């Protein structure tokens, strides 16, 4: 080989093997640094120098020696033979797995019984009280599974006996994300939850607390209902009150969570999973009328929410399922709130901005908050259609029916301001109303920028509002 051509690799001498050709043992002490080859020493020195000074003490700590030698094929075969012999011995000794079969399942069952069976009290004595209670509940579940042959039939297992029964008497409780089973002393029972709900809704109605405080308390109420498996009238009241507060404040994400839970509760999905057979949220004879009105109110909210998102290309199948189910309930379909929601849904589907705006002006209760989801985009589409149809121009005036002069002037100013945000051209002549130049505005319209958008995505999370809410706590 010419001397000018050199290989791209460096020859490394093979490690000397012990006498007799035997492989080094799998376990044992690590080799001393004096026995390291020079190339390895140089690599370690370069790595140590490149490490930041603050991290070097961690590198100087002695690490446990872990041999990297893998078992040979003969050793693996011997392990499989030993495992087969143990399974045969377990079958001969009467170790039976789940369902009466012998083998590896029986070994797992025996190991589980030895781990959670007798002798747990000695191990639990050294644990904190919360861990000991959690392990005790796990042992009770496993004991039920063993008694039922590995499965828990819903008609025989008493899951309510395993549910948490709260003992706290505090009316205020902040929400914390659970990472383990809560202690009963931190959970409020149903009578205390009723008092806390009345107190919270009263303070919210009077404006004594901010939304952040109310949100924290509502989520705490929802959490206590969940961990205690409460699915009755109280849970419905909690989720309905939280949904109304979220709509008033404009927190549509929390409203959507409450809406989904209310749908499951009202249709008995959670009660069917429990196998109780009880009607979820059943009301007494005197409360049936008000309960029907409340159900119709939230049915109207669901129709409006789904219609607004279906127009954006989301939730179309959900809206169809809601409308299909409404055909089977003529009483709910005849309710004024539901009829208004259906009329708004038809106007939205037909892109009738004028009718949708009139329906929004007479929206019952909190329906206007959900109609505002679709109103900005619908207004911009109507403007685009107007500049195409009314060329060369059209007068800008407020079309309020029977409105006072002051409202007409303020409405016209608001309309002109919105047209400027859309970059439409408006001409003003002395003694004449402002005119929208449709010919020159065509092709330059842009949707107005949302006014309540901030860097973190929610304008309601302003630092001033947060400090006010903290002061209200």
TAKA-V746000 format. One record per backbone hydrogen bond with DSSP energy under -0.5 kcal/mol. CO is the residue of the C=O (numbers start at 1). NH is the residue of the N-H. Records with the same first field share a line. If there is no record, write none. Layout:
BEGIN
CO: NH, NH
END
This chain:
BEGIN
2: 5
4: 6
18: 21
22: 18
32: 35
33: 36
37: 41
38: 42
39: 43
40: 44
41: 45
42: 46
43: 47
44: 48
45: 49
46: 50
47: 51
48: 51
52: 55, 56
53: 56, 57
55: 59
56: 60
58: 61
65: 67
72: 76
73: 77
74: 78
75: 79
76: 80
77: 81
78: 82
79: 83
80: 84
81: 85
82: 86
83: 87
84: 88
85: 89
86: 90
87: 91
88: 92
89: 93
90: 95
91: 94
94: 96
95: 103
97: 100
98: 101
101: 97
103: 107
104: 108
105: 109
106: 110
107: 111
108: 112
109: 113
110: 114
111: 115
112: 116
113: 117
117: 120
119: 123
120: 124
121: 125
122: 126
123: 126
124: 127
128: 132
129: 133
130: 134
131: 135
132: 136
133: 137
134: 138
135: 139
136: 140
137: 141
138: 142
139: 143
140: 144
141: 145
142: 146
143: 147
144: 148
145: 150
146: 149
151: 153
153: 156, 157
157: 159
158: 161
159: 162, 163
164: 166
168: 189
183: 186
184: 167, 168, 187
187: 167, 168
189: 193
190: 194
191: 195
192: 196
193: 197
194: 198
195: 199
196: 200
197: 201
198: 202
199: 203
200: 204
201: 205
202: 206
203: 207, 208, 209
204: 207
210: 214
211: 215
212: 216
213: 217
214: 218
215: 219
216: 220
217: 221
218: 222
219: 223
220: 224
221: 225
222: 226
223: 227
224: 228
225: 230
226: 229
227: 164
229: 231
232: 236
233: 237
234: 238
235: 239
236: 240
237: 241
238: 242
239: 243
240: 244
241: 245
242: 246
243: 247
244: 248
245: 249
246: 250, 251
250: 252
251: 255
252: 256
253: 257
254: 258
255: 259
256: 260
257: 261
258: 262
259: 263
260: 264
261: 265
262: 266
263: 267
264: 269, 270
265: 268
268: 272
269: 273
270: 274
271: 275, 276, 277
278: 280
279: 282
284: 287
285: 288
287: 291
288: 292
289: 293
290: 294
291: 295
292: 296
293: 297
294: 298
295: 299
296: 300
297: 301
298: 302
299: 303
300: 304
301: 305
302: 306
303: 307
304: 308
305: 309
306: 310
307: 311
308: 312
309: 314
310: 313
315: 319
316: 320
317: 321
318: 322
319: 323
320: 324
321: 325
322: 326
323: 327
324: 327, 328
325: 328
326: 329
329: 333
330: 334
332: 335
335: 339
336: 340
337: 341
338: 342
339: 343
340: 344
341: 345
342: 346
343: 347
344: 348
345: 349
346: 350
347: 352
348: 351
351: 353
352: 356
353: 357
354: 358
355: 359
356: 360
357: 361
358: 362
360: 363
364: 367
366: 369, 370
367: 370, 371
368: 372
370: 373
371: 374, 375
372: 376
374: 378
375: 379
376: 380
377: 381
378: 382
379: 383
380: 384
381: 385
382: 386
383: 387
384: 388
385: 389
386: 390
392: 438, 439
394: 436
395: 397
400: 402, 403
404: 408
405: 409
406: 410
407: 411
408: 412
409: 413
410: 414
411: 415
412: 416
413: 417
414: 418
415: 419
416: 420
417: 421
418: 422
419: 424
420: 423
422: 446
424: 426
425: 437
427: 435
429: 432
434: 396
435: 427, 437
436: 394, 438
437: 441
438: 442
441: 444, 445
450: 453
452: 459
454: 457
458: 461
460: 462
462: 466
463: 467
464: 468
465: 469
466: 470
467: 471
468: 472
469: 473
470: 473
END
